[in-house]
Amino acid sequence: MSLDAIEVGQSVKIHSLDESNDDHKYLLSLGVLPGDVLKVTAKGTFGGPISCKHENQSFFALRRDYAKKVIVTEVQ
């Protein structure tokens, strides 16, 4: 499942990044790496950005087209 499908308040572990184009380099520059844990803190209305809290306590927002390229698994 991709990050854009996760509900607000859920925590997920990054399984992989879609590397079909250079967009994954932007995600890597944010420190988004496979194995990291993220928590979705907010979602913009009308397809707006997704706000996340990274396990290292930093916050960032991703456009939904980037979030679709982050493949995640749920954290229990």
C-alpha positions, 0 to 999 in steps of 0.5 A: 500500500502507498503512503497516500492511502494511510489514514491520519494518526496511523504509523507505517514503516517504509518498505520501498520507494518507487525508483521508476524516475528521479522523484525518489531522489527528492524523497531521499533528500528528506531523509525518507529511507526504507525501514524508517517509521512515519506517522501521518499527522494531517492530510490536506483537503481536495488532494492537498499534501500529506503531513508526516512525522518522521521517527527522528522527530522531524516533520515534513509534507509531501505532495500526493504524487510523491506519497504514492511512490512511498510503499509502506506497511502498517506498524502494529 
